[in-house]
Amino acid sequence: MAIRAVLSNEDRDELTKDVNDLDKVYLENMKKDGIDPSLLEQFRDLSLELDQKEDK
């Protein structure tokens, strides 16, 4: 039995292609709420940077 569940049914786009599943859902919700695209990109960049630091 799988433990992991899919958080989102939407396909990955340029904004969410490399982020983890949880941050993908945050980005989708913020985008749906009308958050400025430049702020979404900043969130994505911070998420990717944090994931890289955790891998080290």
MARSERO-294454 format. One record per atom (N, C-alpha, C, O, CB): residue in three letters; atom name; x, y, z. Coordinates in steps of 0.02 Angstrom, whole numbers, plus 50000, padded with zeros to 5 digits. Glycine has a CB too. Layout:
! residues N
  aa at    c1    c2    c3
 ALA CA     X     Y     Z
...
! end
This chain:
! residues 56
  aa at    c1    c2    c3
 MET  N 50042 49941 50000
 MET CA 50000 50000 50000
 MET  C 50045 50062 50000
 MET  O 50091 50067 50040
 MET CB 49952 50000 50061
 ALA  N 50031 50108 49956
 ALA CA 50071 50169 49950
 ALA  C 50053 50218 50005
 ALA  O 49994 50227 50022
 ALA CB 50060 50202 49881
 ILE  N 50104 50250 50033
 ILE CA 50094 50300 50085
 ILE  C 50082 50369 50053
 ILE  O 50042 50408 50078
 ILE CB 50154 50303 50132
 ARG  N 50117 50382 50000
 ARG CA 50115 50447 49968
 ARG  C 50049 50456 49930
 ARG  O 50026 50411 49896
 ARG CB 50174 50457 49921
 ALA  N 50020 50514 49936
 ALA CA 49959 50531 49900
 ALA  C 49973 50590 49854
 ALA  O 50014 50633 49870
 ALA CB 49900 50547 49949
 VAL  N 49938 50593 49800
 VAL CA 49946 50649 49753
 VAL  C 49909 50709 49782
 VAL  O 49850 50704 49800
 VAL CB 49919 50631 49683
 LEU  N 49944 50765 49786
 LEU CA 49914 50826 49814
 LEU  C 49879 50867 49760
 LEU  O 49835 50907 49776
 LEU CB 49967 50868 49847
 SER  N 49898 50857 49699
 SER CA 49871 50899 49645
 SER  C 49862 50857 49583
 SER  O 49902 50813 49568
 SER CB 49917 50959 49631
 ASN  N 49809 50870 49546
 ASN CA 49797 50835 49484
 ASN  C 49822 50874 49423
 ASN  O 49822 50848 49367
 ASN CB 49724 50820 49476
 GLU  N 49842 50936 49434
 GLU CA 49864 50977 49378
 GLU  C 49933 50956 49354
 GLU  O 49976 50936 49394
 GLU CB 49864 51051 49398
 ASP  N 49944 50960 49289
 ASP CA 50009 50945 49261
 ASP  C 50059 50999 49280
 ASP  O 50040 51055 49296
 ASP CB 50005 50938 49184
 ARG  N 50121 50981 49279
 ARG CA 50175 51029 49294
 ARG  C 50182 51077 49236
 ARG  O 50179 51057 49178
 ARG CB 50242 50992 49309
 ASP  N 50193 51141 49253
 ASP CA 50207 51190 49202
 ASP  C 50276 51219 49216
 ASP  O 50312 51195 49260
 ASP CB 50152 51246 49201
 GLU  N 50294 51271 49180
 GLU CA 50361 51301 49188
 GLU  C 50372 51325 49259
 GLU  O 50428 51322 49284
 GLU CB 50370 51359 49138
 LEU  N 50321 51350 49291
 LEU CA 50327 51377 49358
 LEU  C 50336 51321 49410
 LEU  O 50371 51331 49460
 LEU CB 50265 51418 49376
 THR  N 50306 51263 49400
 THR CA 50306 51211 49451
 THR  C 50346 51149 49433
 THR  O 50344 51100 49469
 THR CB 50236 51191 49466
 LYS  N 50383 51150 49378
 LYS CA 50413 51089 49353
 LYS  C 50466 51059 49399
 LYS  O 50475 50999 49399
 LYS CB 50443 51101 49287
 ASP  N 50502 51099 49438
 ASP CA 50556 51073 49479
 ASP  C 50544 51076 49554
 ASP  O 50584 51051 49593
 ASP CB 50619 51110 49464
 VAL  N 50489 51106 49576
 VAL CA 50476 51112 49647
 VAL  C 50446 51048 49675
 VAL  O 50420 51007 49638
 VAL CB 50429 51172 49661
 ASN  N 50451 51040 49741
 ASN CA 50421 50980 49772
 ASN  C 50345 50984 49770
 ASN  O 50317 51037 49755
 ASN CB 50446 50972 49846
 ASP  N 50313 50929 49785
 ASP CA 50240 50925 49778
 ASP  C 50203 50974 49822
 ASP  O 50153 51004 49800
 ASP CB 50216 50855 49794
 LEU  N 50225 50983 49883
 LEU CA 50191 51029 49929
 LEU  C 50196 51101 49904
 LEU  O 50147 51138 49905
 LEU CB 50220 51022 49999
 ASP  N 50256 51122 49883
 ASP CA 50264 51190 49857
 ASP  C 50225 51199 49792
 ASP  O 50203 51255 49777
 ASP CB 50338 51205 49846
 LYS  N 50218 51146 49753
 LYS CA 50178 51150 49692
 LYS  C 50106 51168 49709
 LYS  O 50076 51210 49675
 LYS CB 50181 51083 49653
 VAL  N 50079 51137 49760
 VAL CA 50010 51152 49780
 VAL  C 50005 51224 49805
 VAL  O 49957 51259 49789
 VAL CB 49987 51103 49835
 TYR  N 50054 51246 49844
 TYR CA 50054 51316 49867
 TYR  C 50054 51363 49807
 TYR  O 50015 51411 49805
 TYR CB 50115 51330 49913
 LEU  N 50098 51350 49759
 LEU CA 50101 51393 49700
 LEU  C 50036 51394 49661
 LEU  O 50013 51447 49639
 LEU CB 50158 51370 49655
 GLU  N 50005 51335 49653
 GLU CA 49942 51332 49617
 GLU  C 49888 51372 49654
 GLU  O 49849 51408 49622
 GLU CB 49919 51259 49608
 ASN  N 49885 51366 49720
 ASN CA 49835 51402 49758
 ASN  C 49847 51477 49756
 ASN  O 49800 51516 49750
 ASN CB 49834 51378 49831
 MET  N 49910 51498 49761
 MET CA 49925 51570 49758
 MET  C 49909 51597 49689
 MET  O 49884 51653 49682
 MET CB 49999 51582 49774
 LYS  N 49923 51558 49637
 LYS CA 49908 51580 49568
 LYS  C 49832 51587 49560
 LYS  O 49809 51636 49530
 LYS CB 49936 51529 49517
 LYS  N 49794 51540 49586
 LYS CA 49721 51542 49582
 LYS  C 49693 51603 49620
 LYS  O 49642 51631 49601
 LYS CB 49690 51477 49610
 ASP  N 49728 51622 49676
 ASP CA 49706 51679 49716
 ASP  C 49727 51746 49686
 ASP  O 49710 51798 49714
 ASP CB 49734 51673 49785
 GLY  N 49762 51746 49630
 GLY CA 49780 51807 49596
 GLY  C 49844 51841 49619
 GLY  O 49854 51900 49607
 GLY CB 49726 51855 49603
 ILE  N 49888 51803 49651
 ILE CA 49952 51830 49673
 ILE  C 49993 51848 49611
 ILE  O 49992 51812 49561
 ILE CB 49991 51780 49718
 ASP  N 50029 51903 49615
 ASP CA 50070 51927 49560
 ASP  C 50119 51873 49536
 ASP  O 50152 51841 49578
 ASP CB 50109 51991 49581
 PRO  N 50124 51862 49471
 PRO CA 50169 51811 49444
 PRO  C 50242 51819 49465
 PRO  O 50277 51769 49474
 PRO CB 50165 51811 49369
 SER  N 50265 51880 49473
 SER CA 50335 51890 49494
 SER  C 50346 51865 49565
 SER  O 50400 51840 49582
 SER CB 50355 51964 49488
 LEU  N 50295 51870 49607
 LEU CA 50300 51844 49675
 LEU  C 50299 51767 49675
 LEU  O 50332 51735 49715
 LEU CB 50244 51871 49719
 LEU  N 50260 51739 49630
 LEU CA 50259 51666 49623
 LEU  C 50328 51640 49602
 LEU  O 50352 51589 49626
 LEU CB 50206 51644 49572
 GLU  N 50360 51676 49556
 GLU CA 50427 51656 49534
 GLU  C 50477 51661 49591
 GLU  O 50521 51619 49598
 GLU CB 50450 51700 49475
 GLN  N 50471 51713 49633
 GLN CA 50515 51720 49691
 GLN  C 50505 51662 49739
 GLN  O 50554 51635 49766
 GLN CB 50502 51787 49726
 PHE  N 50443 51643 49751
 PHE CA 50429 51586 49795
 PHE  C 50460 51523 49767
 PHE  O 50491 51484 49804
 PHE CB 50353 51578 49804
 ARG  N 50451 51512 49702
 ARG CA 50480 51453 49670
 ARG  C 50556 51452 49678
 ARG  O 50585 51401 49695
 ARG CB 50462 51451 49595
 ASP  N 50588 51509 49665
 ASP CA 50661 51513 49671
 ASP  C 50684 51498 49742
 ASP  O 50733 51462 49752
 ASP CB 50686 51582 49649
 LEU  N 50649 51525 49792
 LEU CA 50667 51511 49861
 LEU  C 50656 51438 49879
 LEU  O 50697 51408 49914
 LEU CB 50625 51555 49908
 SER  N 50603 51409 49854
 SER CA 50589 51339 49866
 SER  C 50644 51294 49837
 SER  O 50668 51248 49870
 SER CB 50522 51319 49836
 LEU  N 50665 51309 49776
 LEU CA 50718 51270 49745
 LEU  C 50784 51278 49782
 LEU  O 50822 51230 49790
 LEU CB 50726 51290 49672
 GLU  N 50798 51338 49804
 GLU CA 50860 51351 49841
 GLU  C 50861 51313 49907
 GLU  O 50912 51284 49926
 GLU CB 50869 51427 49853
 LEU  N 50805 51314 49942
 LEU CA 50801 51277 50006
 LEU  C 50807 51202 49995
 LEU  O 50839 51167 50035
 LEU CB 50734 51293 50041
 ASP  N 50778 51176 49942
 ASP CA 50784 51105 49928
 ASP  C 50856 51086 49913
 ASP  O 50879 51032 49932
 ASP CB 50738 51086 49869
 GLN  N 50891 51129 49878
 GLN CA 50962 51116 49863
 GLN  C 51004 51115 49927
 GLN  O 51048 51073 49934
 GLN CB 50989 51168 49815
 LYS  N 50990 51161 49973
 LYS CA 51027 51164 50036
 LYS  C 51013 51102 50078
 LYS  O 51058 51077 50112
 LYS CB 51010 51227 50075
 GLU  N 50952 51078 50077
 GLU CA 50934 51018 50116
 GLU  C 50968 50956 50089
 GLU  O 50982 50909 50127
 GLU CB 50858 51008 50116
 ASP  N 50981 50954 50023
 ASP CA 51013 50896 49993
 ASP  C 51087 50891 50010
 ASP  O 51117 50838 50004
 ASP CB 51004 50899 49918
 LYS  N 51117 50946 50032
 LYS CA 51189 50946 50048
 LYS  C 51202 50918 50116
 LYS  O 51260 50915 50137
 LYS CB 51218 51016 50044
! end
